Amino acid sequence: MTQSAKRFLSPTVNRLIPYVPGEQPQIEGLIKLNTNENPYPPSEAALRAMREAVGPLLRLYPDPAASKLKNSIARLHRISPAQVFVGNGSDEVLAFTFQGLLSREGGCAFPAISYSFYPVYCQLYGITPLPFALNEDFSVPLHRASEGAACLIVPNPNAPTGMALPAESIAVFAHSRPATLVVVDEAYVDFGAESCIGLVNRFDNLMVVQTLSKSRALAGLRVGFAVGPAELIEALERIKNSFNSYTLDRIAIAGAVAAIEDEAWFSQNRSRVIESRAWLHRALVACGMQVLPSLANFVFARHPALAGATLAAALRERRILVRHFAKPGIEDFLRITVGTEDECAALLGALREILEQGLQAFDHPR
């Protein structure tokens, strides 16, 4: 057989450059600070609810509407269940949004340095990407979004920088651009930023996407949701039910409901991560690092005299994994997840050791 099976691929798939997820190595003793997972276990109430959901009823399909979960989210945010959409992680929620709510004619604006899934979705669904540059201090200048954009995606806090905008700044933009759909990606909002969920009843062109992966410590469960005008949510439901009516299983729904309703665990866990982030920020600065002001569960930092790739490699040799992005403008930065107190202390110890050895030990100093 001489022909290649690639001849069956569509032109879109042939051109597609996929998103590269954070590395998930199976190495014993590795300190993993590269994918922004919560360093602490989920709520015991959530774990108990999931254990109880494992039983004879798994022979039946789950509720396709996930009504219990929508009701819990609606009560938490004081909105109507009709304003809530749930899916298999916020990535799937965003994928449905790109698929069905973004005009292919106007294109989609987003910060040039942000979540790298946005341009991938644009490729996949034939949407014109309209990236715009950050400010010199890495803050997001909404005014640079193309006037003709049909949609603006605002990661708030931004990733990988961790920097956030006030909710009112996004409200001003939504008011000034009524023909633009504003989608606020709030994957990290619970670690100190202002949520825009309170704005959804003020604007019919604003939708907010969140996840339970980070602040609820349920990255392995894959649960995300959107909050917005009922008309947009109903459109997402139609897209989902044309693709897969059962995006969340019984176990995921049970665990997610219990996690959202366990406010005591949530408050304690969030405070613990925020305190560790502040301590890590100060300690990195004391090591000579430049650290951006983060409101996420990670920090974005660089050393003035050491290339980011070199520093990441040196940390890896010491069994500490951080995220390095080989992209112009941020190639010397490392994104470092806020780990446990012990993990953060180990990171700082390794960093001090690397710097004490002197730059001459490395092949690629800046």
Buried (B, 14 or more C-beta within 10 A) or exposed (E): EEEEEEEEEEEEEEEEEEBEEEEEEEEEEBBBBBBBBBBBEBBEBBBEBBEEBEEEEEEEEBBBBBEBBBBBBBEBBEBBBBBBBBBBBBBBBBBBBBBBBBBEEBBBBBBBBBBBBBBBBBBBBEBBBBBBEBEEEBBBEBEBBBEEBBBBBBBBBBBBBBBBBEBEBBBEBBBEBEEBBBBBBBBBBBBBBBBBBBBBBEBBBBBBBBBBBBBBBBBEBBBBBBBBBBEBBEBBBEBBEEEEEBBBBBBBBBBBBBBBBBEEBBEEBBEBBBEBBBBBBEBBEEBEBEBBBBBBBBBBBBBEEBBBBBBBBBBBEBBBBBBBBEEEEBBBBBBBBBBBBEBBBBBBEBBBEBBEEEBEEBEEEB
